[in-house]
């Protein structure tokens, strides 16, 4: 997915062989270690060709080979999730500075001197616009509430399933923008066709949105989604209350993200296995209580840090300048 997004922006892109080495079976370990070694060799070739002054990491085991190869080059590590994974903790030992979405992440690092809170960077095209204008774009009623349901790039199958089950009742009290992901797209289209004609205009479905994503977020009063790191930056920007369902196979990291927003009374959290029974009553309770939604939206907006990208850029420049100065005095 990331490769396609980067290439879509005409940014040069190269792949590096990588594989996880934690929590895998003994039979898989040798092959993954070999792939990691290949990744380090490929990273060294890239570094020799590109000659970077600074390296920026955002984590995941994919970054590990480059972190090993570039361990003598000044680097910045950005921690998107609140709790860093094992790969991020490994990369952190090489980083000159560590940028955090929130200082709550400082609990997971020993060297506090290298930590800087920047917030979560938002792409410039993701802008909040007037709610009425956004709803007009999607041909939605400006008076009736709108729920945005996000399935991710490939889709969140259990979220899509749970929504399908409650959709006829839900559309009586709200409008829905559903971004299903590619995998469930055929069944989502079929479900739209099977809805009563009077409800179809209240249900807008898409497999994925690019430029229109900001418009969809602007149109909504409430969002249902997983709890990946982007929720820590994007939902505060749009002052958007959330019902968060952490991905069960990345439960720990997504749960910590969701719990952070829940503790701020900006979101509610539902376990994936409880979604079938809890999703509709939770939605109904919020939609009939606009004062609660307004309060959650205000709490969410308090978490927005508008200059995150600029702060990260300034850190990269600072690291590069400091390294140049040190070389000059050596």
ABEGO torsion letter per residue (X at the ends): XAAAAAAAAGBBBBBBBBBBABGBBAAAAAAAAAAAAAAAAAAAAAAAAAGBABBBBAEEAAAAAAAAAAAABBBBBBBABABBBAAAAAAAAABABBBBABAAAAAABABAAABBBAEBBBBAABBBBBAAAAAAAAGBBAABBBBBBBAEAAEBAAAAAAAAAAAAAAAAABBBBBBAEAAAAAAAAAAAAABBAAAAAABBBBABBBAAAAAAAAABABBBBBABAAAAAAAAAAGBBBBBBBBAAAAAAAAAAAAAAAAAGABBBBBAAAAAAAAAAAAAAAAABAAAAAAAAAAAAAABBAAAAAAAAAAAAAAAAAAAAAAAAX
